[in-house]
Amino acid sequence: MTNNENIKCTLLLVFISYIFAIFVPSIGDAMALAGCTTNPMVSKNLVKLSFLDRIYHTCNAILENPQR
């Protein structure tokens, strides 16, 4: 990303965060919202990344030693 695109993206994310901060009445509600949306995404992606990492290393081992 260029510097200008980075600044625009950052400002957009900050603006969205401020909008959520205005309308969420308490920090407990904000934490519940963040937890129920980010936890499933993080846990699914970590499993996928570890699986892809294992496949990558297995393929490299097979390609380096084709006699197996």
N, CA and C atoms as a LAMMPS dump frame, in Angstrom:
ITEM: TIMESTEP
0
ITEM: NUMBER OF ATOMS
204
ITEM: BOX BOUNDS ff ff ff
-5.0000000000000000e+02 5.0000000000000000e+02
-5.0000000000000000e+02 5.0000000000000000e+02
-5.0000000000000000e+02 5.0000000000000000e+02
ITEM: ATOMS id mol type element x y z
1 1 1 N 0.838 -1.179 0
2 1 2 C 0 0 0
3 1 3 C 0.878 1.234 0
4 2 1 N 0.41 2.236 -0.667
5 2 2 C 1.134 3.501 -0.64
6 2 3 C 0.866 4.202 0.69
7 3 1 N 1.623 5.22 0.957
8 3 2 C 1.472 5.967 2.201
9 3 3 C 0.086 6.608 2.279
10 4 1 N -0.392 7.135 1.164
11 4 2 C -1.709 7.767 1.13
12 4 3 C -2.823 6.747 1.392
13 5 1 N -2.727 5.567 0.78
14 5 2 C -3.726 4.515 1.012
15 5 3 C -3.697 4.042 2.467
16 6 1 N -2.501 3.95 3.034
17 6 2 C -2.361 3.532 4.423
18 6 3 C -3.036 4.527 5.362
19 7 1 N -2.86 5.797 5.116
20 7 2 C -3.479 6.833 5.954
21 7 3 C -5.003 6.774 5.831
22 8 1 N -5.51 6.606 4.613
23 8 2 C -6.962 6.519 4.414
24 8 3 C -7.549 5.297 5.125
25 9 1 N -6.878 4.173 5.015
26 9 2 C -7.361 2.948 5.66
27 9 3 C -7.344 3.097 7.183
28 10 1 N -6.298 3.685 7.712
29 10 2 C -6.197 3.896 9.153
30 10 3 C -7.295 4.823 9.654
31 11 1 N -7.521 5.918 8.953
32 11 2 C -8.566 6.854 9.35
33 11 3 C -9.946 6.211 9.275
34 12 1 N -10.183 5.385 8.269
35 12 2 C -11.463 4.694 8.155
36 12 3 C -11.678 3.746 9.337
37 13 1 N -10.648 2.993 9.698
38 13 2 C -10.77 2.073 10.831
39 13 3 C -10.981 2.81 12.149
40 14 1 N -10.29 3.927 12.329
41 14 2 C -10.467 4.725 13.54
42 14 3 C -11.875 5.31 13.584
43 15 1 N -12.367 5.793 12.459
44 15 2 C -13.714 6.355 12.389
45 15 3 C -14.764 5.294 12.723
46 16 1 N -14.609 4.091 12.176
47 16 2 C -15.546 3.004 12.474
48 16 3 C -15.495 2.651 13.961
49 17 1 N -14.304 2.629 14.524
50 17 2 C -14.169 2.34 15.954
51 17 3 C -14.85 3.407 16.804
52 18 1 N -14.728 4.668 16.41
53 18 2 C -15.39 5.739 17.154
54 18 3 C -16.91 5.63 17.057
55 19 1 N -17.417 5.246 15.897
56 19 2 C -18.863 5.071 15.745
57 19 3 C -19.358 3.98 16.696
58 20 1 N -18.642 2.854 16.742
59 20 2 C -19.02 1.795 17.673
60 20 3 C -18.927 2.277 19.12
61 21 1 N -17.899 3.054 19.44
62 21 2 C -17.726 3.542 20.81
63 21 3 C -18.862 4.484 21.221
64 22 1 N -19.401 5.225 20.292
65 22 2 C -20.498 6.143 20.61
66 22 3 C -21.779 5.379 20.939
67 23 1 N -22.041 4.309 20.2
68 23 2 C -23.322 3.63 20.337
69 23 3 C -23.325 2.448 21.305
70 24 1 N -22.173 1.95 21.707
71 24 2 C -22.135 0.837 22.672
72 24 3 C -22.153 1.436 24.078
73 25 1 N -23.145 1.06 24.91
74 25 2 C -23.326 1.744 26.197
75 25 3 C -22.274 1.411 27.262
76 26 1 N -21.719 0.194 27.266
77 26 2 C -20.756 -0.129 28.32
78 26 3 C -19.603 -0.937 27.744
79 27 1 N -18.515 -0.962 28.504
80 27 2 C -17.335 -1.689 28.045
81 27 3 C -17.604 -3.194 28.019
82 28 1 N -18.48 -3.674 28.883
83 28 2 C -18.821 -5.094 28.891
84 28 3 C -19.494 -5.518 27.595
85 29 1 N -20.378 -4.67 27.1
86 29 2 C -21.031 -4.968 25.822
87 29 3 C -20.03 -4.947 24.674
88 30 1 N -19.109 -4.005 24.724
89 30 2 C -18.086 -3.919 23.674
90 30 3 C -17.187 -5.152 23.695
91 31 1 N -16.8 -5.602 24.891
92 31 2 C -15.949 -6.792 24.995
93 31 3 C -16.702 -8.039 24.529
94 32 1 N -17.984 -8.13 24.842
95 32 2 C -18.784 -9.275 24.393
96 32 3 C -18.9 -9.282 22.873
97 33 1 N -19.118 -8.113 22.288
98 33 2 C -19.215 -8.014 20.836
99 33 3 C -17.887 -8.379 20.174
100 34 1 N -16.796 -7.867 20.712
101 34 2 C -15.486 -8.173 20.135
102 34 3 C -15.145 -9.653 20.301
103 35 1 N -15.46 -10.218 21.455
104 35 2 C -15.142 -11.619 21.694
105 35 3 C -15.936 -12.567 20.829
106 36 1 N -17.217 -12.284 20.648
107 36 2 C -18.05 -13.212 19.872
108 36 3 C -17.804 -13.09 18.379
109 37 1 N -17.172 -12.026 17.923
110 37 2 C -16.897 -11.902 16.488
111 37 3 C -15.469 -12.277 16.129
112 38 1 N -14.5 -11.936 16.971
113 38 2 C -13.115 -12.207 16.603
114 38 3 C -12.645 -13.598 17.006
115 39 1 N -13.144 -14.146 18.093
116 39 2 C -12.679 -15.46 18.536
117 39 3 C -12.926 -16.546 17.491
118 40 1 N -14.123 -16.655 16.914
119 40 2 C -14.3 -17.693 15.889
120 40 3 C -13.403 -17.503 14.669
121 41 1 N -13.205 -16.252 14.268
122 41 2 C -12.351 -16.011 13.106
123 41 3 C -10.908 -16.391 13.397
124 42 1 N -10.412 -16.015 14.561
125 42 2 C -9.023 -16.308 14.915
126 42 3 C -8.818 -17.806 15.071
127 43 1 N -9.72 -18.476 15.767
128 43 2 C -9.533 -19.902 16.004
129 43 3 C -9.611 -20.697 14.705
130 44 1 N -10.524 -20.354 13.812
131 44 2 C -10.601 -21.058 12.534
132 44 3 C -9.36 -20.814 11.693
133 45 1 N -8.906 -19.578 11.646
134 45 2 C -7.746 -19.264 10.818
135 45 3 C -6.469 -19.873 11.365
136 46 1 N -6.315 -19.979 12.673
137 46 2 C -5.12 -20.611 13.225
138 46 3 C -5.073 -22.088 12.879
139 47 1 N -6.206 -22.756 12.919
140 47 2 C -6.246 -24.167 12.54
141 47 3 C -5.896 -24.326 11.067
142 48 1 N -6.454 -23.468 10.222
143 48 2 C -6.151 -23.543 8.79
144 48 3 C -4.673 -23.275 8.524
145 49 1 N -4.111 -22.272 9.2
146 49 2 C -2.7 -21.954 8.986
147 49 3 C -1.788 -23.082 9.439
148 50 1 N -2.099 -23.706 10.566
149 50 2 C -1.255 -24.803 11.025
150 50 3 C -1.357 -25.997 10.076
151 51 1 N -2.555 -26.252 9.544
152 51 2 C -2.73 -27.338 8.59
153 51 3 C -1.959 -27.053 7.299
154 52 1 N -2.055 -25.824 6.789
155 52 2 C -1.336 -25.466 5.574
156 52 3 C 0.171 -25.5 5.788
157 53 1 N 0.633 -25.118 6.966
158 53 2 C 2.049 -25.172 7.28
159 53 3 C 2.548 -26.612 7.265
160 54 1 N 1.758 -27.51 7.817
161 54 2 C 2.141 -28.928 7.825
162 54 3 C 2.182 -29.484 6.398
163 55 1 N 1.196 -29.123 5.581
164 55 2 C 1.195 -29.575 4.185
165 55 3 C 2.413 -29.035 3.448
166 56 1 N 2.745 -27.774 3.663
167 56 2 C 3.885 -27.154 2.996
168 56 3 C 5.177 -27.877 3.356
169 57 1 N 5.388 -28.141 4.638
170 57 2 C 6.621 -28.808 5.054
171 57 3 C 6.66 -30.253 4.577
172 58 1 N 5.525 -30.922 4.534
173 58 2 C 5.482 -32.294 4.024
174 58 3 C 5.815 -32.323 2.536
175 59 1 N 5.254 -31.398 1.776
176 59 2 C 5.549 -31.339 0.341
177 59 3 C 7.016 -31.028 0.089
178 60 1 N 7.591 -30.136 0.86
179 60 2 C 9.014 -29.83 0.706
180 60 3 C 9.874 -31.033 1.031
181 61 1 N 9.517 -31.791 2.064
182 61 2 C 10.291 -32.975 2.415
183 61 3 C 10.2 -34.024 1.313
184 62 1 N 9.038 -34.174 0.719
185 62 2 C 8.877 -35.147 -0.363
186 62 3 C 9.658 -34.708 -1.595
187 63 1 N 9.619 -33.431 -1.909
188 63 2 C 10.341 -32.936 -3.088
189 63 3 C 11.852 -33.001 -2.903
190 64 1 N 12.335 -32.814 -1.687
191 64 2 C 13.775 -32.874 -1.442
192 64 3 C 14.289 -34.313 -1.435
193 65 1 N 13.448 -35.269 -1.063
194 65 2 C 13.849 -36.653 -0.981
195 65 3 C 12.838 -37.51 -1.739
196 66 1 N 12.942 -37.568 -3.071
197 66 2 C 11.906 -38.258 -3.848
198 66 3 C 11.955 -39.781 -3.763
199 67 1 N 12.97 -40.394 -3.104
200 67 2 C 13.05 -41.852 -3.037
201 67 3 C 12.044 -42.462 -2.093
202 68 1 N 11.418 -41.688 -1.239
203 68 2 C 10.459 -42.225 -0.269
204 68 3 C 9.333 -42.912 -0.946
